[in-house]
């Protein structure tokens, strides 16, 4: 699978946000999929499909409900307006993920935004802590929609190919943070070091 090529299809941006008097950092990922709008929406919101490219999910999956991803974050469902808008808290009340879908010339355009309070993010370099993971998730979604996700997602994420491709993602997020002017060079360097350890090193190697 050409993971690096898939990563290059993603547009990334980092920006400052101010919401309800709270300052923070926002990450924006944009990508188009050669799939029907309804198919993309179902892949994002139906538990049986989610587990095949992302993670198993449980909870009251509707507006006002809550969710828990297996081995990962949980949160509250703030908005769910099929088939265009999903907004949830992710791991805490000041960490908000919003997914927007729209038809675009026979494809489905996806905008994925993750906003985090400044205290948690630290600076725009905080994008490096989560951005590469979201990149991999959007690649997995594309493979699933194309019928090319043939492995369990958790196993796929730990393959040498994906870990090597993560270096491309880390470089891209470092450039996005630099372009945004929301982080110093030292902060970006530290973010790159954290992301490299998190996304490119095989945890099984440490146990060996």
N, C-alpha and C positions, 0 to 999 in steps of 0.2 A: 504494500500500500504506500502510495506517495504522500506520506504525512506532511513533509515539508512543503510540497506544492499546495496542499490543502491549507496549510497555515498562511501561505502567501495570499490566499483569497480573502483573508480577514483584514478589515481596516480597524485601526485602534486609535484612541485618543484618551488623554487624561485632562481633567479640568477641575477647577475649584467649584464648589457648590455652596449655596446657602439656602437651607430649607427650615422653615419654622424657627428662624433665629439660630439654627445650628449650622456651624461651618463644617465643611468636609471636603472630601476628594471623590470625584466620580470617574469611573472607567466606562468607556463606550466602545463596544465591539459591533461591527457591522459586517454582514455577509448575506449573500443571496444563495438560495437553494433552487435547484431545478426540480421543484415539487409543488404540488397543489397547496394552497394556503391551509385548507382543512387538514391535510395530511401532516403538515408541520405542527399545527396546533395540537393535534392528537398526540403526536410524538412528545410534545412538551408537557402535556397535561394528563394523559392516561397512564395509570400506574403500570399496566402490563407492558406498555411500550417504553416507558421511562427506564425500567430496569434492564431493557435490552441494549441501551446505549449509554446510560448514565448510572443510576443507582436505584435499588428498591426504595419505595416510598410508602409511608403509612400515614393515617390521620383522617381528619374530616376535610376532604378535598373539595372545598367550595368557598365562596365568598364568606368571610368571617370565620372560617375554619382554621385549622392548623395542620402542619405536616411535619414529618420527621424522615430525613434521608438516612438510610442504614449506614452507620459508621461515619456520619457526617453531620451537617448542620440541620436544624429545624427552624420553624418560624410560623408566622401568621400569614394568612392569605388576605391581603388588603383589597385587591381588585382582581376579578376574573371575568373579563368581557370577551367571550368567544366570538370570533376566532382571532381577535386582534391584540388584546392587552392582558398581561398577567403581571401583577405586582405583589411581591411578598417581602416580609422581613426574612433575613437570612443570618441566623446565628445570634441575633440581638436586635433590639428595637431601632438602633441607629444604623443598622446595616440593611439596606433596601435594594432588592433586585427587581428590575422591571424589564419585561420582554415585550417588544412591539413588533407585530407582523403586518405586512401589507403586500398586496399583489403588485407585481412589477414586471410587465412585459413577458408574461408567461412563466415567471418565476415567483418565488416568495422572498421578499426582502425582510431580513431580521435585524432588529436593533436590540442589543443586550446592554443594559446599563446597570452598574453596581455602584451605589453610593455608600460611602462609609464616613463616619464622623472623623474630624481631624485628629482628635486625641488617639483614636485607634490606628488610623492610617499613618500618622506621624508627618507625612508629606506626600507629594505626588509619587515618591518612590515606593509608597505602600502598594501601588499598582502591581509591583513585581511580586508581592506576596500571594496574589490571587489571580492576576491576569493570565499567566501561563496555564493555570488549571482550567480557566474558562476557555482559553484557546483550544485546549485538548478536547474539552466537552463539545465545542461547536464543530470540531472536526469529526468527532464520534457521531454527532447528530447527522452530519452530512453523509457519512458512510452508512449509517442505518437507513436513512431515507433512500439511498441508492441501492439498498440490499447488499451492501458489502461488509457489514459488521458481522463477522462470523465467529468472533470470540466473545467470551464473557468480558464486559467492559473493564472490570477491575484487573483482569489478567492482561488485557490489551494495553492498558495504561502503563504497565510495568515492563513492556517489551523493550528491548534495546533500541528498536527503531523509534518508538515514541519518546524515549528518554533522550535520544540523540537529537530528535527534532525539537525538543523543548528548548534547546540552546538557541534556535532561531527565534522562538517565541520570546525568550528572555531578552535577547538583543532588541527585538522590536518594541517591547515594553520599556526598556531603558531609553530608547530613542523617543518614545512617546512622552515619557516623563520629562526628558530633557527639553523637548520642544514646548511642552506646556509651561515651563518656567515655574513649576510648583515644587521643585526639589533642587537641592544643591548637588554638585558633582560628588561630594563625599556621601551624601544620602543615597544617591543612585548606585554608587559603587557598593555600599553596604547592602542595598536591596538586591543587587545582582548576586552577591555572595550567598545571601539567604535563599534566593530562588534557585541558584545552581545546586545547592545542597538538597533542596526540597524536591526539585523536579527532574534532575538529571542523574542523581546518584541512586544506585540500586540498594534498597534497604536490606535485601537478602545477602548482599556482599558483606555487610557489617556483621551479620550473624554467623557468616561462614568462618 
